Amino acid sequence: MAIRLIALDIDGTLLPYEGPNKGKLSSRLRSAVQSLVKDGRTVILASGRMKAGVIRIARELGLQSPFIAQEGCLISQSNGKILQELKLDRKLALAVSAYARETGHDYEWFSTDRYAVTTESPATKYYAELGEVTPEIHAKPEMLGIEPNGVGILNNMDQPSTVHQILTERYGDKLNLLDFPFVTVALAPGATKGNALSSIARTMGISAAETLAIGDSVNDVSMLHWAGIGLAVAKGHWSAHDAANEVLPDEEDAVAKALEGLL
């Protein structure tokens, strides 16, 4: 069955973390995406970034299609109009924040357009820069009037599994938890890239079998599972590798080459 819908993660997938194209869209990748669009395929971005950061990449690629942001909390049109937004229950957000304070962790709250954190760090500054938002620094972000899409507990690379384990023991399936190197993020249970991709496909009359997804990290697992074809980049997280049908070669422009293969 022909592929009609292509979902692409941004950081670590379209924008490599290392190599000659580190942090930028290669000319070959731009050309491949634009050729797919001209061929009548729908290409969407699916990112953990805040909305503004995704819009910038969409514009650089010349995409007018809807996109997924904030790990699947948000579906937006290319002009920024929100189509779907999943909020984290405020009581749960407050409970997660209380746990962070009890254990001495810094933490963050984020909504569609706002990002607040207890203490600025290189990791939080990096996320804010990617999302093109100004971080709000406050001892208690929950006091800033933010209706959260998610809450993150900041930690080091050795701590995420412990934080994840304790939150799971306390709240079970009431939270969708994602562990990244410096933060464990708590989201609403249905806030996944896979669910968001399924929703977009359904509105377009496109099946999973007609969908291809490419990603590199834990937040991509759900869409790699859902799509008929899931591809993971070579330097991606093991969970993405396990979820994918295939791991791309560890070579320059591997994503662009995979996209060219659809033409």
DAQUIUR-V438310 format. One record per backbone hydrogen bond with DSSP energy under -1.0 kcal/mol. NH is the residue of the N-H (numbers start at 0). CO is the residue of the C=O. If there is no record, write none. Layout:
nh = {NH:NH}
co = {CO:CO}
//
This chain:
nh = {3:4:5:6:7:8:11:12:13:14:21:22:23:29:30:31:32:33:34:35:36:37:38:39:40:41:43:45:46:53:54:55:56:57:58:59:60:62:66:67:68:69:70:71:72:73:74:75:76:79:82:83:85:87:92:93:94:95:96:97:98:99:100:101:102:103:104:107:108:109:110:115:116:117:124:125:126:127:128:129:130:132:135:137:142:143:148:149:150:151:152:153:154:158:162:163:164:165:166:167:168:169:170:171:173:174:175:177:179:183:184:185:186:190:191:195:196:197:198:199:200:201:202:203:204:205:210:211:212:213:214:219:223:224:225:226:227:228:230:231:232:235:236:240:241:242:243:244:245:247:250:253:256:257:258:259:260:261:262}
co = {209:209:41:211:43:213:14:9:9:9:18:15:20:25:26:27:28:29:30:31:32:33:34:36:35:3:5:7:67:49:50:51:52:53:54:55:56:57:75:44:73:48:46:68:69:68:83:66:80:76:74:74:72:147:88:89:90:91:92:93:94:95:96:97:98:100:99:151:115:149:113:108:135:106:120:121:122:123:124:125:126:127:114:116:139:140:109:109:185:107:183:105:181:155:158:159:160:161:162:163:164:165:166:167:170:171:186:184:182:152:177:150:175:187:189:191:192:193:194:195:196:197:198:199:201:200:207:4:228:6:230:216:219:220:221:222:207:210:212:245:214:232:215:236:237:238:239:229:229:231:248:250:252:253:254:255:256:258:259}
//
